[in-house]
Amino acid sequence: MGHEQILQRTPSLAGAEPAVLSRLAALASTRHYQRGALLWRAGDDARNFNVVQAGLIKVVRTGSGGRRSMCGLFGPPESIGDVVLLKGVPYPADAVVATESATMLTVPRAALLGCVESSPQIGVSIACAIHTKLCALHDSIEVLSAGAVEARLATALLKLYERFGDDFDDGTSSIPVTLARRELADLVSTAVETVIRIMTRWERDGVVATLDHGFVIQRRKELEAAAGRAPVENRVRSGEGARGLGELSDTRERAAADLDLRTESRGVELGDGAEVERRTE
């Protein structure tokens, strides 16, 4: 797909005249990145209009205590950092590649601003795109305000499903977004050990599976129950009695998770700004 076709699909440039798109495409360039690469750091100046051509980009802020929070996740054909670009202020957060690779299409800031001045429709389109991103920010707030960590994690997975997911004939749903446990922890603002513990239990109970290309929701009703979207349904297990999601005591849950971690040899390997999870069967 050529530069002009990519820009034509970008919500921030919806309705732009063909001549304007051609002018921007002539000045555009493509850049390729690997997982963990930084597109920019908090405090960097915005020099380009950035469009995600392939892959996913996460925007991450680091709090005063050093804990990271994922503010947003962007995929094709979205643009990133529009407000910062228009205002000419530094980026407030880091932008990091969240998938194995990513391709970005960039247009110099001066070129975009010149087109905004000559084509008012672009300004309207950018404003509409910013509104859409504000809705995504509201989703992030909903995740963080969902309550306990388990509810936040369930809400986050459901939000990813609603945005990127696909349904299969067997009743399962795919989320083609590859996120390590550390990245899930950043998304819901908690410790990585807590996410490992919850995901281990969900995988053992057949609620969610982790694959190389993302996640599979196997029992969506139970995930919705964990998120507080539906009443928790008790499940009867042989020798265990009735138990619903979130009903295990912390002590019993930690003991079970520790056992699973030892038997599955689940680890986290540090990479270039990202953490890649590996499982040894």
C-alpha positions as CSV (number, residue, x, y, z in Angstrom):
1,M,0.0,0.0,0.0
2,G,1.4,3.4,-1.0
3,H,1.8,6.4,1.2
4,E,-1.2,8.2,-0.2
5,Q,-3.5,5.2,0.4
6,I,-2.3,4.9,4.0
7,L,-2.9,8.6,4.6
8,Q,-6.3,8.4,3.0
9,R,-7.3,5.7,5.6
10,T,-6.1,7.7,8.5
11,P,-9.0,9.1,10.6
12,S,-7.1,12.4,11.3
13,L,-7.0,13.1,7.5
14,A,-10.5,11.9,6.6
15,G,-12.1,14.1,4.0
16,A,-8.8,15.7,2.9
17,E,-8.7,16.7,-0.8
18,P,-6.7,14.4,-3.1
19,A,-4.2,17.1,-3.9
20,V,-3.5,17.6,-0.2
21,L,-3.0,13.9,0.4
22,S,-0.7,13.7,-2.6
23,R,1.4,16.6,-1.2
24,L,1.7,15.0,2.2
25,A,2.5,11.6,0.7
26,A,5.3,13.1,-1.4
27,L,7.0,14.2,1.9
28,A,6.2,11.1,3.9
29,S,8.8,8.4,4.9
30,T,8.4,4.9,6.4
31,R,10.3,3.7,9.4
32,H,10.5,0.2,10.8
33,Y,10.9,-0.7,14.4
34,Q,11.3,-3.8,16.6
35,R,9.6,-4.7,19.9
36,G,10.6,-2.3,22.7
37,A,11.9,0.4,20.4
38,L,11.2,3.9,21.5
39,L,9.5,6.2,19.0
40,W,10.0,9.1,21.4
41,R,10.5,9.7,25.1
42,A,8.5,12.0,27.4
43,G,9.9,15.5,26.9
44,D,10.9,15.1,23.3
45,D,9.7,17.6,20.8
46,A,7.0,16.6,18.2
47,R,8.7,16.8,14.8
48,N,6.4,14.6,12.7
49,F,2.9,13.5,12.1
50,N,3.0,9.8,13.0
51,V,0.7,7.2,11.5
52,V,0.8,3.5,12.5
53,Q,1.1,1.5,9.3
54,A,1.6,-1.9,10.9
55,G,1.9,-3.3,14.5
56,L,0.9,-1.7,17.8
57,I,2.3,1.3,19.7
58,K,1.7,1.8,23.4
59,V,2.0,5.1,25.2
60,V,3.4,4.8,28.7
61,R,3.8,7.3,31.5
62,T,6.1,6.7,34.5
63,G,4.9,8.0,37.8
64,S,6.9,9.6,40.6
65,G,7.3,6.3,42.3
66,G,8.6,4.6,39.2
67,R,5.5,2.7,38.4
68,R,4.5,2.7,34.7
69,S,1.0,3.1,33.4
70,M,-0.1,2.4,29.8
71,C,-2.1,5.4,28.7
72,G,-3.1,4.1,25.3
73,L,-2.6,1.5,22.6
74,F,-2.7,2.5,18.9
75,G,-2.8,0.4,15.7
76,P,-3.4,0.9,12.0
77,P,-4.4,3.3,10.6
78,E,-4.4,5.6,13.6
79,S,-2.2,8.6,14.1
80,I,-0.4,9.3,17.5
81,G,0.4,12.6,19.2
82,D,-1.9,14.9,17.2
83,V,-2.6,17.3,20.0
84,V,1.1,17.6,20.9
85,L,2.0,18.1,17.2
86,L,-0.6,20.9,16.8
87,K,0.3,22.7,20.0
88,G,4.0,22.4,19.5
89,V,4.7,21.2,23.1
90,P,6.9,18.2,24.2
91,Y,5.4,14.7,24.4
92,P,4.1,13.9,27.9
93,A,4.8,10.2,27.7
94,D,6.9,7.5,26.0
95,A,5.8,5.8,22.8
96,V,7.0,2.2,22.6
97,V,6.5,-0.6,20.1
98,A,4.3,-3.2,21.7
99,T,4.4,-5.9,19.0
100,E,7.3,-7.9,17.5
101,S,7.6,-5.2,14.9
102,A,5.9,-2.0,13.8
103,T,6.0,0.3,10.8
104,M,5.4,4.0,11.1
105,L,4.6,6.5,8.3
106,T,5.8,10.0,9.2
107,V,5.2,13.4,7.7
108,P,7.1,16.5,8.8
109,R,5.2,18.7,11.2
110,A,5.6,21.8,9.0
111,A,4.1,20.1,6.0
112,L,1.0,19.0,8.0
113,L,0.5,22.5,9.6
114,G,0.7,24.0,6.1
115,C,-2.0,21.7,4.9
116,V,-4.2,22.5,7.9
117,E,-4.0,26.2,7.1
118,S,-4.9,25.6,3.4
119,S,-7.5,22.8,4.0
120,P,-9.9,23.5,7.0
121,Q,-11.4,20.0,6.5
122,I,-8.2,18.5,7.9
123,G,-8.6,20.6,11.1
124,V,-12.1,19.2,11.5
125,S,-11.0,15.7,10.8
126,I,-8.1,16.0,13.4
127,A,-10.6,17.3,15.9
128,C,-12.9,14.3,15.3
129,A,-10.0,11.9,15.7
130,I,-9.0,13.6,18.9
131,H,-12.5,13.0,20.2
132,T,-12.2,9.3,19.4
133,K,-8.9,9.1,21.3
134,L,-10.6,10.8,24.2
135,C,-13.1,8.0,24.2
136,A,-10.2,5.6,24.3
137,L,-8.8,7.5,27.3
138,H,-12.2,7.1,29.0
139,D,-11.8,3.4,28.4
140,S,-8.4,3.5,30.2
141,I,-10.1,5.4,33.1
142,E,-12.8,2.7,33.2
143,V,-10.1,0.0,33.4
144,L,-8.3,1.7,36.3
145,S,-11.5,2.4,38.1
146,A,-12.9,-1.1,37.8
147,G,-12.0,-1.9,41.3
148,A,-9.7,-4.8,42.4
149,V,-6.9,-5.9,40.2
150,E,-8.8,-8.9,38.9
151,A,-11.7,-6.7,37.8
152,R,-9.3,-4.2,36.1
153,L,-7.5,-7.0,34.2
154,A,-10.7,-8.5,33.1
155,T,-12.0,-5.1,32.0
156,A,-8.8,-4.4,30.1
157,L,-9.0,-7.7,28.2
158,L,-12.6,-7.1,27.3
159,K,-11.7,-3.6,26.1
160,L,-9.0,-5.0,23.9
161,Y,-11.5,-7.6,22.5
162,E,-14.0,-4.9,21.8
163,R,-11.4,-2.9,19.9
164,F,-9.3,-5.5,18.1
165,G,-11.0,-8.9,18.6
166,D,-12.6,-11.5,16.4
167,D,-15.2,-14.1,17.2
168,F,-15.0,-17.8,16.1
169,D,-17.7,-20.3,15.4
170,D,-16.8,-22.4,18.4
171,G,-17.8,-19.5,20.7
172,T,-14.3,-18.4,21.6
173,S,-12.9,-14.9,20.8
174,S,-9.4,-13.9,19.7
175,I,-7.5,-10.8,20.8
176,P,-4.7,-10.5,18.2
177,V,-2.6,-8.2,20.5
178,T,0.6,-9.7,21.9
179,L,1.3,-8.3,25.3
180,A,3.7,-9.6,27.9
181,R,2.7,-9.9,31.5
182,R,4.7,-6.8,32.3
183,E,2.7,-4.9,29.7
184,L,-0.6,-6.1,31.1
185,A,0.6,-5.0,34.5
186,D,1.3,-1.5,33.1
187,L,-2.1,-1.5,31.5
188,V,-3.9,-2.1,34.8
189,S,-1.3,-0.4,37.1
190,T,-0.3,-3.3,39.3
191,A,2.7,-5.6,39.9
192,V,3.6,-8.1,37.3
193,E,3.5,-10.9,39.9
194,T,-0.2,-10.2,40.5
195,V,-1.0,-10.4,36.8
196,I,1.0,-13.7,36.5
197,R,-1.0,-15.1,39.4
198,I,-4.4,-14.1,38.0
199,M,-3.6,-15.1,34.4
200,T,-2.3,-18.5,35.6
201,R,-5.5,-19.2,37.4
202,W,-7.6,-18.1,34.4
203,E,-5.6,-20.3,32.1
204,R,-6.0,-23.2,34.5
205,D,-9.7,-22.7,34.6
206,G,-10.1,-22.4,30.9
207,V,-11.2,-18.7,30.9
208,V,-8.4,-17.2,28.9
209,A,-5.5,-18.7,26.9
210,T,-2.2,-17.0,26.0
211,L,-0.9,-17.7,22.5
212,D,2.1,-16.4,20.5
213,H,-0.2,-14.0,18.6
214,G,-2.2,-12.7,21.5
215,F,-5.0,-14.1,23.7
216,V,-8.1,-16.3,23.3
217,I,-11.1,-15.7,25.5
218,Q,-12.6,-19.2,26.0
219,R,-15.3,-18.3,28.5
220,R,-16.3,-14.7,28.0
221,K,-19.2,-14.8,30.4
222,E,-16.9,-15.6,33.3
223,L,-14.5,-12.9,32.2
224,E,-17.4,-10.4,32.1
225,A,-18.4,-11.6,35.6
226,A,-14.8,-10.9,36.8
227,A,-15.1,-7.4,35.3
228,G,-18.4,-6.8,37.2
229,R,-20.5,-6.8,34.0
230,A,-22.6,-9.8,35.0
231,P,-23.3,-11.8,38.2
232,V,-20.6,-14.3,39.1
233,E,-21.7,-17.8,38.3
234,N,-20.5,-20.4,40.7
235,R,-18.7,-23.4,39.2
236,V,-18.7,-26.8,41.0
237,R,-15.5,-28.7,40.8
238,S,-14.8,-32.2,42.0
239,G,-13.5,-32.1,45.5
240,E,-13.6,-28.3,45.7
241,G,-17.3,-27.4,45.9
242,A,-18.7,-24.2,44.4
243,R,-16.3,-21.5,43.4
244,G,-16.6,-18.4,41.2
245,L,-13.9,-16.1,39.8
246,G,-12.3,-14.0,42.4
247,E,-13.6,-16.1,45.3
248,L,-10.3,-17.8,46.2
249,S,-8.6,-16.5,49.3
250,D,-5.3,-14.7,48.7
251,T,-3.3,-17.3,50.6
252,R,-4.8,-20.2,48.6
253,E,-4.5,-18.3,45.3
254,R,-0.8,-17.5,45.9
255,A,0.0,-21.1,46.8
256,A,-1.7,-22.4,43.7
257,A,0.0,-19.8,41.5
258,D,3.4,-20.5,43.0
259,L,2.9,-24.2,42.2
260,D,2.0,-23.4,38.7
261,L,4.9,-21.1,38.3
262,R,7.3,-23.8,39.4
263,T,5.8,-26.5,37.2
264,E,5.4,-24.3,34.1
265,S,8.8,-22.5,34.6
266,R,7.2,-19.2,33.5
267,G,9.7,-16.4,33.3
268,V,10.1,-12.8,32.2
269,E,13.2,-11.8,30.2
270,L,14.1,-8.1,30.0
271,G,14.5,-6.7,26.5
272,D,15.1,-3.3,24.9
273,G,12.5,-1.3,26.9
274,A,10.0,-4.2,26.9
275,E,9.7,-7.5,28.7
276,V,9.2,-10.7,26.7
277,E,7.6,-13.6,28.4
278,R,8.8,-17.1,27.8
279,R,7.3,-20.4,28.8
280,T,9.2,-23.7,29.0
281,E,6.9,-26.7,28.8
